[in-house]
């Protein structure tokens, strides 16, 4: 009976497909009058944007230019326009229903899996993914989980028929789960004792050995898929995303990256504020853990997770926000509101917008064509009636991905329309 229930839930999730992807832009679109939040810290109070062939052909102050409008005109006076937000370190499209194993494809067996490519398993029909778009999250980095080396991520836009259409950067980086310095037992409601990880150094040594093998790999002696997939990491062309938490992990991971001359990004990095001098010295960016979290240590400030972004930005660190953790796929839609919380705890609002747009694009290596409202970049953006970082006022009226107008409908909005007038 239990298995039949799982099958029923899975069939229901699959049978209600995602909204049909938007059509390729066929005419120019001019957006006038909106307050434009560029994504690089700048604001244009009365903006003029022209979208042509999927690109931004003009981003200007309407009071300073007399450029004629082109194509369809959208009067956005009194509204706000933003670059599409980016959700890094996400497992969107890899899991649909956690309790249904057949819909769960976010991790592979084994310890070292750099050859595993998350994009192969990415499901563009996920009903979870479509819930992000009404909040302005239009792009994401799809990341595998598990093992010491989880695999290779790719970056997608969130409105496509299949993963080939969704791709905007394939195989952008490899993900390492750094050994824990402490082992925790129990669960969140009844945590058990915390004990030192006696195998910590041994696990680092094993990781060292794997990288040494990769450095000396020669396909002439026989093809090894795992080592073959590491080649781009050793010359810096492919990034290494290291997932970790505490101060010792961060220090050891940085020295590891320097030793092997790796292009590293720290993910999670709860204790990053304790190592800002080291991070700044070596120009290492951070994808900071979910803002809406509880403190990890008994002696931490109760609001430390809310203040971490501000601390790192003030120290001159390049910071982006990520949303992994419990119910991470569903919570990915709250990305802009995590940035909003950072504003409430000391961060400038325009900088907070950068944390989920241009900063993240820089960290992922896609800032040359997306992440901000700048001439020549992809026309991936949205218009909101209010402040995009405030869940009360972030009400989207239009959204575009590469110039294509996309649907803002989801299962939730359909239910809202169905029951709003129920007596």
FENSUL-V639613 format. One record per residue. RES is the residue in one letter. SS is DSSP state (h for helix, s for strand, l for the rest). Layout:
RES/SS  RES/SS
This chain:
X/l  X/h  X/h  X/h  X/h  X/h  X/h  X/h  X/h  X/h  X/h  X/h  X/h  X/h  X/h  X/l  X/l  X/l  X/l  X/l  X/l  X/l  X/l  X/l  X/l  X/l  X/l  X/l  X/s  X/s  X/s  X/s  X/l  X/l  X/s  X/s  X/s  X/l  X/l  X/l  X/l  X/l  X/s  X/s  X/l  X/l  X/s  X/s  X/s  X/s  X/s  X/s  X/l  X/l  X/s  X/s  X/s  X/s  X/s  X/s  X/s  X/h  X/h  X/h  X/l  X/l  X/l  X/l  X/l  X/l  X/l  X/s  X/s  X/s  X/s  X/l  X/l  X/l  X/l  X/s  X/s  X/s  X/s  X/l  X/s  X/s  X/s  X/s  X/s  X/s  X/l  X/l  X/l  X/l  X/s  X/l  X/l  X/l  X/l  X/l  X/h  X/h  X/h  X/s  X/l  X/l  X/s  X/l  X/l  X/l  X/l  X/s  X/l  X/l  X/l  X/l  X/s  X/h  X/h  X/h  X/h  X/l  X/l  X/l  X/l  X/l  X/l  X/l  X/l  X/h  X/h  X/h  X/h  X/l  X/l  X/l  X/s  X/s  X/s  X/s  X/s  X/s  X/l  X/l  X/s  X/l  X/l  X/l  X/s  X/s  X/s  X/s  X/s  X/s  X/s  X/s  X/s  X/l  X/l  X/l  X/l  X/l  X/h  X/h  X/h  X/h  X/s  X/s  X/s  X/s  X/s  X/s  X/s  X/s  X/s  X/s  X/s  X/l  X/l  X/l  X/l  X/s  X/s  X/s  X/s  X/s  X/l  X/l  X/l  X/l  X/s  X/s  X/s  X/s  X/s  X/s  X/l  X/l  X/l  X/h  X/h  X/h  X/h  X/h  X/h  X/h  X/h  X/h  X/h  X/h  X/h  X/h  X/h  X/h  X/h  X/l  X/l  X/l  X/h  X/h  X/h  X/l  X/l  X/l  X/h  X/h  X/h  X/h  X/l  X/l  X/h  X/h  X/h  X/h  X/l  X/l  X/l  X/l  X/s  X/s  X/s  X/s  X/s  X/s  X/l  X/l  X/h  X/h  X/h  X/h  X/h  X/h  X/h  X/h  X/h  X/h  X/h  X/h  X/h  X/l  X/l  X/l  X/l  X/s  X/s  X/s  X/s  X/s  X/l  X/l  X/l  X/h  X/h  X/h  X/l  X/h  X/h  X/h  X/h  X/h  X/h  X/l  X/l  X/l  X/s  X/s  X/s  X/s  X/l  X/l  X/l  X/l  X/l  X/l  X/l  X/l  X/l  X/l  X/l  X/l  X/l  X/l  X/l  X/h  X/h  X/h  X/h  X/h  X/h  X/h  X/h  X/h  X/h  X/h  X/l  X/l  X/l  X/l  X/s  X/s  X/s  X/s  X/l  X/l  X/l  X/l  X/l  X/h  X/h  X/h  X/h  X/h  X/h  X/h  X/h  X/h  X/h  X/h  X/h  X/h  X/h  X/h  X/h  X/h  X/l  X/l  X/l  X/l  X/h  X/h  X/h  X/h  X/h  X/h  X/h  X/l  X/l  X/h  X/h  X/h  X/h  X/h  X/h  X/h  X/l  X/l  X/l  X/l  X/l  X/l  X/l  X/l  X/l  X/l  X/l  X/l  X/l  X/s  X/l  X/l  X/s  X/s  X/s  X/s  X/l  X/l  X/l  X/l  X/l  X/l  X/l  X/l  X/l  X/l  X/l  X/s  X/s  X/s  X/s  X/s  X/s  X/l  X/l  X/s  X/s  X/l  X/l  X/l  X/l  X/l  X/h  X/h  X/h  X/h  X/h  X/h  X/h  X/h  X/h  X/l  X/l  X/l  X/l
